[in-house]
């Protein structure tokens, strides 16, 4: 079963909260349980987003969206190019 999608900002907040709870003497397992995430999820998030600040995370998200938009644009242009080449050769 697929879990809910968590935003990068929410992930970073959870990582910081785990750090705070850990600083108060709680174990990672206890902190994760209090925040409602699994330990493997915490380690996966920490590996991917552990060194990001909120500003960098927002910038990262914007760049991902821009990259996705550009990939779609390239795919559309490549398809148009292939169609024009085929039409120019007369193979239609």
Buried (B, 14 or more C-beta within 10 A) or exposed (E): EEEEEEEBBEBBBBBEBBBEBEEEEBEBEEBBEEBEBEEEBBEEBBEEBEEBEEEEBBEEEEEEEEEEEEEEEEEEEEEEEEEEEEEEEEEE
